[in-house]
Amino acid sequence: MGRSEKTGEGARDWNRRNGRRSCGRLCFVSAVLCLFTGGCGLGEWARNGFKVGPNYKPPPAPIASHWIDYQRPETQPVGQPEELKHWWRVFDDPVLNSLISDAYHQNMSLRVAGERITEARAVRGIAVGNLFPQEQDVTATYAAVKSSDRTANPLGDQWFRDANVGFNVGWEIDFWGRFRRAVESADANLDASIADYDDVVVVLLSDVAANYIQYRTFQERLVLARRNVQIQEAAYQLASDTFRLGRATERDPQQAKQVLEQTRSLIPDLETGLRRANNALCVLLGIPTQELAGRLGESGMIPVGQPRLSLGIPADLLRRRPDVRRAERQAAAQSALIGVAKADLYPRFSLLGSVGVEAQELGDLFHTPGSMVAFGGPKFQWNILNYGRIENAVKVQEARFQQLFYSFQQVVLNANREAENAIVAYAKSLDRARYLGDSVTAAQRVVQITNDQYKQGAVDFTPVFIFEAALTSQEDALAQARGDIALNLVDLYRSVGGGWEAQVEPGGFIAPPTTAPTGCRSSAGRSDTL
């Protein structure tokens, strides 16, 4: 380019000037034709903020107006459900509180969710960057060139050098909103990743509480089993002594041994369950598997919550449950991609420019203005004759939106179902524990009476054997029922989305450095649109 003759340079300048005029006229005519022949719908385009594609509206949510068991005293909504933010505190258990705090700061799954927020924020930054000149680069080359002397009009000097330094810029104007729709999609995806983080928090806190309750339940069942073993060992000894004295048949000590060994057989399974709960807690705490008895204690009581709950109404699930908010935000992100795809139906308008210096010798490179080269002007591009492909690409995005539309509604239905299941399970577990408590009280009295009768010789050992086995079974069932009350209460708080708010409140959780910081949360992340 540095060796061009003047006549050649003049011709190029004339072509550039006229080319720019022609390009400008073509862009203007194409835009007018597109807008006023109904190609994109001028009115809709303007109403949408000069963007093609639909403006997103949250899908309707199929939600019940009240809970099925709303008339039960345990589940009637009472005031504002503030305790849902720190629901684990209803158990008033300092050990559980410390486990919750440690799990929040150390859990690996939560850190992964935090990094997904970082990723989504970076993707949004890329989308925002496309609103500005998309091409901005500096180039520099130096080349030794040898041209052929066997071509038409060969150069006089076949050997020459060429050096240039330049800055190029290209800016596709967001005339149809393609880049702004992409930013909308990235914003919604960022909000979805925040909702996903919240969902991981909800599941994590409920898993910690559930495994802690299981740990305490196994501890209590072990205490009961070992105590019953001691009682039944005494009964076996009594039956053996009675047999040796000739006051009973061998059936009595064998029956006593049968119930004793049956009770002993419960202990290995209970110890296995205790260890599994211990190991699950270690994983949730983000620590290597180790014995937690030193921290949790060799024995402990099954946590007991309050009898009355503040659940609000089913519509609150749309605000509280992170998985519902995530599904809605995913639909919003996909809706914006419809506009991105539709923008390909219309022409693109760009501004291109380049400025630099070029010379044959390096020493002449910056001898301006002689060595200066520049170019600037508009660019018009329209993918004509590809409308079948582009229209099908739009249909793909629309179909994906419909899938997410229905998926959101399905998530809402499942959320309502899970909450109803948890409510009835909690309410019925209270009834079951009450009945079992009365049964255990009666069984204890029956065993006491029967043992006294056996010692007096009024009955043989068969009633003692039967009632002691029944008492062992019923005491174990009562311990499980008491554990189920607490587990169902945890599941109830999880099903209504309790716990994620604690991390953004003063005095609440502080997110670990490698997870999502409080400051990353946007108002859209709270799904105020619902």
N, C-alpha and C positions, 0 to 999 in steps of 0.2 A: 504494500500500500504506500510505502514511503517513496517508491520509484515511479509512481503514476505521473503521466504527462498532464499539462494544464487542461488540454482539451478533454481528457478523460475525467478530471476532477470536476470540470464545469458540467459535463453531461450528468455525472452522478448528482451534483447539487440540484440540477434542473429536475431530474427524476425524483429526488427526495421531496422537493417542494410540491411538485404536482402529485406525487404519491400521497403526501399528507393530506392535500386537499381532497383527493379522491376517496381516501380512507375516511376522512371526516364526513364527507357527504354520504358515503355508504352506511356508516354507523348511524347517522341521523335518520336516514330513510328507513333503515332496518328497525330502529327503535320505534319510530312512528307507526310503521306497519304492524309491528308486534303488539303495541299498546292499543291501537285503535281498531284493529280488526278482531279483537277479542282473543288474541293469541294467549294472553296471560290474565286478562280480566283486570283492567286498570283500577276499577273501583275496589275490588278485593285486595289487589296489590297495595293500594294506598291505605286501606283500612287496616291491613296487617303490618303497618309500619314500614312500607316499601320493601316487603319481603314476600316471596311466593311461598306456597305451602300453608297448611292450616295453623292457626293460633291454638295452642294447646288449652284444653279445659279438662280438669280432673274428671275421671270416669265416675259415674254414679256408684255409690257404695250400698249394696244390699245389706242392711243392718237391722236387727230387731229393735223395737222401741223399748223393751224392758227384758230383764232376765226372767227365765221360766220360773225360778224359785225366788222371785223378788219378795214374796210375802213371808218367807222364813225369817225369823228374827236374827239369825246369824248373818244373813246376806242382804238385808235391807240397806240401801244407800243412806249413809248418815253423814251429812255435812260434806266438806271437801276432803277427798281422799289424799291428804298430804302424806300420810304414813307410807304410801306406795313408793315415795322417793327413797326411803330408807326402811323398806319393809322388814328386813332381817332383824331390826331392832325390836320388833314386837315380841321376839323370843327372850329378850333381856338376858342374853348369854354372851359374856365378855369374850369367851374363847371363839365363838362363832364370829363375833365382830372383828377379831384380830385376823382370823382366817380370810374373811371377806376382803379386808384391806390388803393383806399380803398377796392374795390371788390377783387382785386388780393391778397391782404394781409389778407382778412378776410373771403372769401367765403368758405363754408363748403365742397362743391363738389370738389373743388380744393385740399383741404387738404386730402380728401379721396383718390384722385388720387395720391397725394404725398406718402401716406402710402402704396399704391400698389407698388410704386417703391421700398420702403423699403422692402416690402415682397419679391419682385422679386430678389432683391440683396441678401437677406438672402438665398433664394432657390438656387441661383447660388453658394453661399458659400458652401452649402451642397454638390452640385454637384462637385465642385472643391475638397472638402475634400475626395471624393471617389477615387481620384487619388493616395492617400497615403494609408498606411495600414488601411483597413476598420475596423479591430477589434483590439482594444488596450484597455485592461482592466486589472485591478488588482483585484484579488479575495482573500478572506480569510474566512476560515471556522474552526469551532471547534465543534466536535460532540462526544457524548457518544453513543457507539454502542453496541448492544447486538445481537449476531448472533445465529442462530438456531443450535441445536445439532441433529436435525432430518434430516439433508441433507447429501448428499454424501460428504465424506471427511470434516467433521465438524472441525472448528478451535478448538484448545486445550483450548484456553481462550475465552469463549463466551462473556465476558464483557471486552471492552477496549475503549480507547479514541483515537481520531485522530484529529490532528490540521495541517493546511497547509496554507501557504501564497504563492501566485504565481502571475506572470505577463504573460498574454497570448497575442499573436499577430497573426493576420491573414491578408495576403495581396494577394488579387486576382490581378494578373498582367493584365494590360489592353492590352492584346495581340491583340485583334481584334478591339480596339477603342471604346468599349462600354461606358466607362466612359468619354472618350474625346468627344464622340458624345453627351452625356448627358450635358457636359459643353457647347458645341456649342448651344444646345437647350436652356439651361438656359440663355446664353448670348443673344440669339435672343429674348427670352421672356422679359428679362430686357430692351432691346431696345424697345420692343413693349410697355412696361409699360411707358417708357419715352415718346414715341410718343402719348400714351393715355393721359398723363399729358398735353402735348402740345395741344392736341385736346380739352381738357377741357378748357385750357386757351383761345383758339380761340373762342370757343362757349361762354365762360363767357364774354369776352370783347365785342363780338357782341351783346349778350343779354343785357348787361348794356347799351350800346349805343342805342339799339333799344327801350328799355323801356324808356330811357331818352328822346328820340325823340318823342315817343308816348305821354309822359307826356307834353312836350312842345306843341305838336300838339293839344292835348285836351285843354290846356290853351288858345291857340290862337283861337280855335273854340268857346270856352266859351266867350272870349272877343267879338268876332264877333256876337254871338247869343245875348248877353246882349246888345250890341250896337244896333242891329236891333230891339230888344224889345223896347228900348227907342224911336227909330224912329217910330216904328209902333204904339206905345202908343200915340205919337203926331198925327199920321194919324187918329187913332181911335177917338181921341178927336175932331179933325177937322171934321170928318164925323158925329159925334154925334151932334156937334154944328150946322152943316149945316142942319141936319134933324130937330132939334128943331126949327130952323128959318123957316122951311117950304120950303127950297130950294132943298130938296132931299127927296127920299123915305127912309123907314126904312132899305131897302136893303143895303144902303151904310154903315151905322155903323155896321151892322151885318157882312158884308164882311170884314170890317176892323178888327172886333173882331176875326173873323175866322183866318185870317192870323197872328194876334197877338198871339192868343193862340197856334196856330201851332208852331210858333217860340219858345214860352215859353216851349213847350213840349220837345224841343230838349235839354234843359239845364239839366234836371235830368240824362238823359243818358250820356251826356258829363261829368257830375260830377262823375258818376259811373266809367266811363272809366279812368278819372283822378286818382281816388282813387285806382283802380286796378293797374295802372302803378306805382303809389307810393308804393303799397304793394309789387309788384314784385321787385322793386329796393331794398326794405328793405331785402328781402330774398337773393338777389344776393350780397348785402353788408354784409351778415352774421350778421344782427342785428335784434332785435325784430321789429315787424311791428309797425310803428309810423308815425306821420305826418312829411313829409320832406319839407313842404312849407317854413319853416324857413331857410333851407339850399338852396333850389332850387329857392326860390322867389315866390311871388304870381303870377307873370307873367314873360314871357320870350319869346325870339324869337326861332323859329324852326331853328336848326342848318343848315348851308348851307356849302356844301363842294366845292371843286374846280371842274371846268367843265371838265378838261382833266385828264385821268387816265393813270398810267403806269402799265400795266397788264402783260407785258412780253408775253410769248407764252404758249400755252396749256401744252407743255412738262414740264414747270416749276411747274405744279401741283404735279408732282411726288416728287419734292424736298420740296415744301412748305407745302402741305396738310398733317397734322399729321395722319389723318385717312388712307391715302394711305400708308404712311410709316409703320403705325401699321399693316396693312393687309399684307404688304410684309414681315415684321419681323415675323409675326405669321406663315407664310408659311415657312420661314427659320427654325423656331423652330421645326415645324412638320417634315421637311425634315430630320433633325438630328435624330429624334426619329425612323426613318426607320432603320438607322444604329444600334441603340440600340436594336431594335427587331431582326435584322439579326444576331447580335452577339450570340444570343441564339442557332443558328444553329450549332455553333462550340464549341469545348471543351474549358473549363476554366482551367487555370493554376494558382495555388495559392501556396504561401509559408506560412507554419504554424510553430509556435514556442511557447514554453511555458517554463518558468524557475521559480523555487520556492523552498521552503523548506517544509518538511513534517516530522512530528514526532508524537509519541504517547503521549509524555509529553511536555507541553509547554516549560519547561526548556531546552529541547533538540532541540527545533525548529531551533535555529540558530547555532547549533554545526555543522558547515560546514567543509569539504565537505560532511560529512556523511549524513546529513539531506537534502542535495540538490537533487532536482529532475529536470529533463529538458527533452525537446523533441523539435525536429526541423526537418523539411523536406518539400518536395513538396507535392502538392495535385492535382489530376487530376479529373475533373468531366465533363461528357458529357451526355447530355440529349438525349440518343438514343431512337429510337422507338416512339418519340414524334414529328416527323417532320411535320405531318399533322397539329397538333395544332400550332406549332411554325410558319410554313409557312403561316397559316391563320392569325396569329398575325401580321406577316409582311405585309400581304395584307391589314389588317385593317389600319395600319399606312400609307401605300401607298395610300389607298382610302381617308383617312383624309387629306393627303397632296394634293391630286387632288382637293378635295373640297375647300381647302384654296387657291390653285392655281387659280381656277375659281373665287373664292370670291374676290381675289385681282383684277383680271381683271374687275369684276363687280364694285368694288369700284372705279376703275379708270374711267370707263364709267360713273358712277353716278357723280363723281367729275367734269368731263367734262360737263355733262348735267347741273349740278347746276350752274357752272360758266357761261355757255351760257345763262341759264334762267335769272341769275342775270344781265348779261350784257344787254340783250334785255329789261328787266324790267326797268333798270336804264335809258337806252337811250329813251325808249318810255315814261317814266314818265316825262322826261324833255320836250318832245313834248306836252304831255297832259297838263302840268302846263302852258306852253306857250299859248296854245289855250284857256285854262280856264281863264288865266289872261286877254287876249283880250276880252273874253266873259264878264267877270266881269266889265271891263271898259265900255263896251257898255251898259251893264245892268244898271250900275249906272247912266249913262247919260240918258237912257230911263226913269228911275224912276224920275229923276230930271225934265225932260220935262213934263212927265205925271202929276206930282204933280202941276207944274205951271199951266198946262191946267185945272186941276180940280179946283184949286183956282180961276181961271178966269171964271169958269163955262162952259168951252168949251167941257168938257167930263164929264161923270158920274164917279162914283168911281170904276167901274169894271176894267178898264185898270190899275188903281193904285193898286188895289188888286192883279191883275195877275202879274204885273211887280215887285211889292215888294216881293211877294212870290218867284218869280223866282230869284230875286237878293239874297235873303237869302240863297236859295239852292245853287246857284252858288258860293257865297262867302265861304260857308262851304265846297263845293267840292274843291275849290281852296286851302283852308287851308290843306285839306286832301292830295291833290296832292303834295303840297310842302313838307308835311311830308313824303309822299311816296318816293319822290326823295331821301331824307336823309336815309330812311329805306332801299331802294334798294341799295344805295351806301354802307351802312353797310353790307347788305347781299352779295354784290359783293366782298367786302374785306374778308368776312368770307369764301366765296366759293373758293377763291384762296389761303386760308390758311394764311392770314396776321395776325401778332400780336404775334406769339409764340416766335419769335427771340428776342423780346425786353427784355425778362427775363434773357438772357445770355450775354447781352452786358454791357460794362461799362456805368454807368449812367442810365441803364435800371432798370427793376424790380429786387428786391432782394426777393428770395423765402422765405415765412414764415418758421419758425423753424420746424413746423410740416409737411411741405410739402417737395417736392424734392429739395434739394439744388443744386446750380449750378454745384458743383463738381461731381455730380453723373452722369453727361452726358458723354457718350462714343461716340467715333467717329462713331461707328456703329449706334448709336441712331439717327444720322443725315441721315442715309440711303445713305451714299456715294456710295453704290453699285448700286444704281438706275441710 
